[in-house]
Amino acid sequence: MNLPLTLFAALLLAPLAALHAAETPVKNSDTPVTAGERGQFVRAEDAGLTRAGAPFRAVGFNQPDLFSSVLLHEAEGRAKSFEAIDDASRSRVRFLRFWASGFWPRDMKLYFTEKPAYWARMDEVFRHAREKDVMLLPSLFWMSYLWSDLCDEPRGKIADPNSKTYQAMRTYATELVSRYKDDPNVLMWELGNEYFLSADLDASRNPKAHGAGAKALGTRPARTREDSLTTDQLVAFYANMTAHLHAIDPNHLVTSGDSGPRPTSRSLRENFPKQVWKEDSLADHMASLRQGQARPLDVICIHYYGNRDGSFPPDEKPSRVGGLSNKGLELLTEYARAVTSAGMPLFVGELGQHDPRFIEDSEARFACAAIDLLEKEGADLIALWAWHFSPHPRETVTGSTYPALLKRVSEFNRLHAYGDPAQPLRDGNLLR
């Protein structure tokens, strides 16, 4: 399955005219949209979401390799991913978040050599999820180094609209989003995964990060300072790519997929490339959050992992924001209120337990308490980590594990995600 980086580059670095020719929108014939379905697209109304004219809030899960399993492993991967979707439907998990590409450069071989086959495998995932009434939240550029490695450019080029990297990303986004823009089973589009954790960090300090130098993966030899991403670059990338998606797809919202800022965001931003790690005040931290995910993004995203008392294991240095533990419920409350004050919906794109993890806490006490809190604070979307994801065995959930957590998820979705909460159940799914 491996292709040399030079072959990927040769395929991607074709004349610019050829790249733009590939942007011709492709209508997915499996997703005809009717007048009734047009009302099913999720909309942003002030600081909340609506669907079919009613408030819409939902809890889902991360199933990261939902598509890449089908892409890379065909029959075996299809069986795995389809069972994850089927189990989500039975368990009343409203949506699944996943990376909508390969993860490493080597994983994109089919896209460059047999593009119709690549999109046919994507169609399979979207079609099966529609059939099972499980909404999808595709992350377009989950791995921040994927496209710059493919184009043999430093990662900082994602913020340069004239770079080969940005143009390749724009082409891929156009093909994917145009294909499914009329599908109301797409909850919204997500740009990437946790890009602001890299904001204002000197990438040259970790030259082998993210698989650099691994020929089998197709990555570049080493990370340099040019692979760094500043706050200004990320804000520009989010704005440019979001505007592009809005232009080709008026039906769906766009979120960043971000984790939120580091607890030392202000000192890193103001001193880059020097690395200064001074704890943010609460006000500075929330200002960094709002600055990093301003409009034209439609939904602010954070990721949050913690435990009920906000404690740290003995071998881990405590991390705080404005004196609050970044593992406790108090800081999560502050995030929810900061997003509400910004007048935008909130997506907790990853919600998970650390110390203890799910496997050490069968009652999933932190996750359930966090859902309680976020419901009270008006959060719109929550994606727990993780669903049917064997690489993370201590955190993965299925329909037959952690019944207290799944009961809480089902109850939240019954009240907020399926229309009338008084509707009866049939075969584990709520009637429309």
C-alpha positions in Angstrom: 0.0 0.0 0.0 3.0 2.3 0.3 3.9 4.9 -2.3 7.1 6.9 -2.2 6.7 10.5 -1.2 8.1 11.6 -4.6 5.3 9.8 -6.4 2.7 11.5 -4.2 4.3 14.8 -4.9 4.4 14.2 -8.6 0.7 13.4 -8.6 -0.2 16.4 -6.4 2.2 19.0 -7.9 0.6 18.8 -11.3 0.0 22.1 -13.1 -2.3 24.4 -11.2 -4.9 24.3 -13.9 -5.2 20.5 -13.5 -5.8 21.0 -9.7 -8.6 23.4 -10.4 -10.1 21.1 -13.0 -10.4 18.5 -10.4 -12.5 20.8 -8.3 -15.6 20.3 -10.6 -18.4 19.5 -8.1 -19.4 15.9 -8.1 -23.1 15.2 -7.3 -23.5 12.1 -5.2 -26.5 10.4 -6.9 -27.1 8.5 -3.7 -28.2 11.6 -1.8 -31.1 13.2 -3.7 -32.6 16.0 -1.6 -36.3 16.6 -1.4 -38.1 19.7 -0.2 -38.9 18.0 3.1 -35.2 17.0 3.6 -34.1 20.6 3.2 -35.6 21.4 6.5 -33.5 18.7 8.1 -30.2 20.6 7.8 -28.8 21.8 11.1 -28.8 25.6 11.4 -27.2 28.0 13.8 -29.7 30.3 15.5 -27.9 32.9 17.7 -26.0 30.8 20.3 -27.9 27.5 19.6 -28.7 25.0 16.9 -32.0 24.1 15.2 -33.2 21.3 13.0 -36.6 21.2 11.3 -37.4 24.5 13.1 -36.9 23.0 16.6 -33.9 23.3 19.0 -31.4 20.6 18.3 -28.7 19.3 20.7 -27.1 15.9 20.5 -24.5 13.5 22.0 -22.4 11.4 19.7 -19.1 9.6 19.8 -15.7 9.8 18.0 -15.2 6.8 15.7 -12.0 8.1 14.2 -11.2 5.4 11.6 -14.8 5.0 10.4 -13.9 5.7 6.8 -10.2 4.8 6.8 -11.0 1.3 7.9 -13.1 0.9 4.7 -10.5 2.7 2.7 -7.6 0.5 3.7 -9.0 -2.9 4.7 -12.0 -3.3 2.4 -14.2 -6.2 3.5 -12.8 -6.5 7.0 -12.8 -2.7 7.5 -16.3 -2.4 6.0 -17.6 -5.0 8.5 -16.0 -3.2 11.4 -17.3 0.3 10.4 -20.8 -0.9 9.5 -21.1 -2.6 12.9 -20.0 0.6 14.6 -22.8 2.4 12.8 -25.3 -0.3 13.5 -24.4 -0.3 17.2 -24.7 3.5 17.3 -28.1 3.2 15.8 -29.2 0.6 18.3 -27.7 2.6 21.2 -29.3 5.9 20.1 -25.9 7.5 19.6 -26.9 10.5 17.4 -23.7 11.1 15.4 -20.2 9.9 14.7 -17.1 12.1 14.2 -14.3 10.7 12.1 -11.4 11.6 9.9 -12.6 11.8 6.3 -9.4 10.9 4.6 -6.4 8.7 5.2 -4.3 9.5 8.3 -0.8 9.1 6.8 0.3 10.1 3.3 0.6 6.4 2.4 -3.1 6.0 3.1 -4.0 8.3 0.3 -2.7 6.0 -2.5 -6.2 5.1 -3.8 -7.2 8.8 -4.0 -4.4 9.5 -6.4 -4.4 6.3 -8.4 -8.1 5.3 -8.5 -10.2 8.3 -7.5 -13.6 6.9 -8.4 -12.9 3.8 -6.2 -11.8 6.1 -3.3 -15.0 8.1 -3.4 -17.1 4.9 -3.8 -15.7 3.7 -0.5 -16.6 7.0 1.1 -20.1 6.7 -0.4 -20.5 3.3 1.3 -20.0 4.9 4.7 -22.3 7.8 4.1 -25.0 5.6 2.6 -25.0 3.1 5.5 -25.1 5.9 8.1 -28.1 7.4 6.4 -29.9 4.0 6.3 -29.3 3.7 10.1 -30.2 7.3 10.9 -26.8 8.0 12.4 -25.6 11.4 11.5 -22.0 12.0 10.4 -19.5 14.7 11.3 -16.6 14.4 8.9 -13.2 16.0 9.7 -11.7 17.1 6.4 -8.1 17.6 7.5 -7.8 15.8 10.8 -4.0 15.2 10.6 -2.4 18.7 10.2 0.7 17.4 8.4 -1.1 15.1 5.9 -1.3 17.5 3.0 1.9 19.4 3.5 3.8 16.0 3.7 2.0 14.9 0.5 3.1 18.1 -1.2 6.6 18.1 0.2 6.2 21.5 1.8 6.4 22.6 5.4 3.2 22.6 7.4 3.1 26.4 7.7 2.1 26.4 4.0 -1.5 25.4 4.9 -2.0 29.1 5.7 -0.7 30.3 2.3 -3.6 30.3 -0.3 -1.0 30.3 -3.1 0.9 27.2 -1.8 0.7 23.8 -3.3 -0.4 22.5 0.1 -3.4 24.9 0.4 -4.5 24.3 -3.2 -4.4 20.6 -2.7 -6.5 20.9 0.5 -8.9 23.2 -1.2 -9.3 20.7 -4.1 -9.9 17.8 -1.7 -12.4 19.9 0.3 -14.3 20.9 -2.8 -14.6 17.3 -4.0 -15.8 16.0 -0.6 -18.1 18.8 0.3 -19.7 19.1 -3.1 -20.3 15.4 -3.1 -22.4 15.5 0.1 -23.6 19.1 0.3 -27.2 18.0 -0.3 -27.2 15.3 2.4 -29.0 16.3 5.6 -27.5 13.4 7.4 -24.2 15.3 7.5 -24.4 17.2 10.8 -21.7 19.7 9.8 -18.2 20.0 8.4 -15.1 20.1 10.6 -11.8 21.5 9.4 -9.2 19.7 11.4 -8.2 18.2 14.8 -6.7 20.2 17.6 -4.6 22.6 15.5 -4.4 25.2 18.2 -2.4 22.7 20.4 0.4 23.5 17.9 -0.2 27.2 17.9 3.0 29.3 18.5 5.1 26.2 19.2 8.5 26.0 17.5 8.2 22.8 15.5 12.0 22.5 15.1 12.2 21.5 18.8 10.7 18.1 17.9 12.1 17.3 14.5 10.7 13.7 14.4 7.2 14.7 15.5 4.1 13.2 13.7 6.0 10.4 12.0 8.7 12.6 10.4 11.4 10.6 8.7 9.3 7.4 8.4 9.6 6.4 4.8 6.9 3.8 5.1 4.4 6.5 6.2 5.4 8.8 3.4 6.2 11.7 5.7 8.9 14.4 5.2 12.3 13.8 6.7 12.1 16.2 9.6 10.1 19.0 11.2 11.6 22.5 11.0 10.6 26.0 12.2 8.7 26.4 8.9 6.3 23.6 10.1 5.2 25.9 13.0 1.8 27.5 13.0 1.2 30.8 14.6 -2.1 32.1 15.9 -2.4 34.5 13.0 -1.8 31.7 10.5 -4.4 29.5 12.0 -7.0 32.2 12.2 -6.3 33.0 8.5 -6.6 29.3 7.5 -9.8 28.8 9.4 -11.3 32.0 7.8 -10.2 31.2 4.3 -11.2 27.6 4.2 -14.5 28.2 6.0 -15.4 30.9 3.5 -14.7 28.4 0.7 -16.9 25.8 2.2 -19.7 28.2 2.7 -19.4 29.3 -0.9 -19.9 25.7 -2.3 -22.2 24.4 0.4 -24.9 26.7 1.9 -26.6 23.8 3.7 -24.0 22.9 6.3 -22.3 24.6 9.2 -18.5 24.6 9.7 -16.6 24.1 12.9 -12.8 24.1 13.5 -12.4 20.7 15.3 -10.1 22.4 17.7 -9.2 21.6 21.3 -9.2 25.2 22.4 -6.0 27.1 23.4 -3.2 25.8 25.5 -3.2 26.9 29.2 -0.2 29.1 28.3 -1.6 30.6 25.1 -1.0 34.3 25.6 2.7 34.0 26.6 3.4 31.6 23.7 1.6 33.8 21.2 3.4 37.0 22.3 6.9 35.5 22.4 7.0 33.2 19.4 9.5 31.7 18.4 10.8 31.9 21.9 8.8 29.5 24.1 7.5 31.1 27.2 5.1 29.0 29.3 3.3 31.4 31.6 -0.2 30.3 32.9 -3.0 32.2 31.3 -5.4 34.2 33.4 -8.9 33.0 33.0 -9.9 36.2 31.0 -6.8 35.9 28.7 -7.5 32.2 28.1 -11.1 32.7 27.1 -10.1 35.6 24.9 -7.7 33.3 23.1 -10.5 30.8 22.6 -12.8 33.4 21.0 -10.0 34.9 19.0 -8.9 31.6 17.6 -12.4 30.5 16.5 -14.1 33.7 15.4 -16.6 33.9 12.5 -16.9 32.9 9.7 -16.7 29.7 11.7 -20.3 28.8 12.8 -19.6 26.7 15.9 -16.9 26.9 18.5 -15.2 23.6 19.3 -13.3 22.5 22.4 -11.9 19.1 23.6 -12.0 18.2 27.3 -10.6 15.3 29.3 -10.8 15.1 33.0 -12.1 13.6 36.3 -14.6 14.7 38.8 -12.1 16.3 41.3 -9.8 17.8 38.7 -6.8 15.9 40.1 -3.5 14.9 38.5 -1.6 11.6 38.9 1.6 11.8 40.9 3.8 11.6 37.7 2.0 14.4 35.9 2.7 18.1 36.3 -0.5 20.0 37.2 -1.9 22.2 34.5 -4.2 25.1 35.3 -5.9 28.1 33.8 -6.6 31.0 36.0 -6.0 28.7 39.0 -8.5 26.2 37.8 -7.5 22.6 37.0 -7.8 21.8 33.3 -9.2 18.4 34.3 -12.0 19.6 36.4 -15.7 20.5 35.9 -15.1 24.1 37.0 -13.0 25.0 33.9 -15.5 23.1 31.6 -18.2 25.4 33.0 -16.1 28.5 32.2 -15.6 27.3 28.6 -19.4 26.8 28.1 -20.2 30.2 29.5 -17.4 31.9 27.4 -18.8 30.4 24.2 -22.4 31.4 25.1 -21.2 35.0 25.7 -19.6 34.9 22.2 -23.1 34.2 20.8 -22.0 31.0 19.1 -23.0 27.3 19.5 -20.7 25.0 21.4 -19.4 21.7 20.2 -17.4 19.6 22.7 -15.7 17.6 20.0 -13.9 15.2 22.4 -15.2 14.5 25.9 -13.3 11.8 27.7 -12.2 10.5 31.1 -8.6 10.6 32.3 -7.5 9.2 35.7 -9.7 7.1 35.8 -10.4 6.2 32.2 -13.6 4.2 31.3 -12.0 0.8 31.8 -11.2 1.8 35.4 -14.6 3.4 36.1 -17.5 1.3 34.9 -20.0 4.0 35.9 -18.2 6.7 33.7 -18.8 9.2 36.5 -16.9 12.1 35.1 -18.4 11.7 31.6 -21.9 11.5 33.0 -21.3 14.5 35.3 -19.9 16.5 32.4 -22.9 15.7 30.2 -25.1 16.9 33.1 -23.2 20.1 33.4 -23.1 20.7 29.6 -26.8 20.1 29.3 -27.5 22.6 32.1 -25.1 25.2 30.5 -26.8 24.8 27.1 -24.0 23.1 25.1 -25.2 22.0 21.7 -23.1 19.0 20.6 -21.0 16.5 22.6 -18.8 13.8 21.1 -17.5 11.3 23.6 -14.1 9.6 23.1 -14.4 6.9 21.7 -16.7 4.4 19.9 -15.5 1.0 18.7 -11.9 2.3 18.5 -9.6 -0.6 19.4 -6.4 1.5 19.4 -7.6 3.1 22.6 -8.8 0.0 24.6 -9.0 1.8 27.9 -11.4 4.5 26.5 -13.4 2.7 23.9 -17.2 2.2 24.3 -19.6 -0.1 22.6 -23.3 -0.8 23.0 -22.6 -3.6 25.4 -20.3 -1.7 27.7 -20.7 1.1 30.3 -24.5 0.9 30.5 -24.7 4.0 32.8 -23.0 6.2 30.2 -25.1 4.8 27.4 -28.2 5.4 29.4 -27.2 9.0 29.9 -26.5 9.5 26.2 -29.8 7.9 25.2 -31.7 10.1 27.6 -30.0 13.3 26.4 -30.7 12.4 22.8 -34.3 11.4 23.5 -34.9 14.9 25.0 -32.9 17.0 22.5 -32.0 15.2 19.3 -35.0 13.2 18.0 -37.8 15.7 18.0 -40.7 15.2 20.4 -39.3 13.5 23.6 -42.7 12.0 24.2 -42.5 9.9 21.0 -42.4 6.1 21.6 -39.6 3.8 20.8 -39.5 1.1 18.1 -36.6 -1.4 17.7 -34.4 0.8 19.8 -34.9 3.9 17.6 -37.2 6.8 18.2 -40.0 7.3 15.7 -40.0 10.6 13.7 
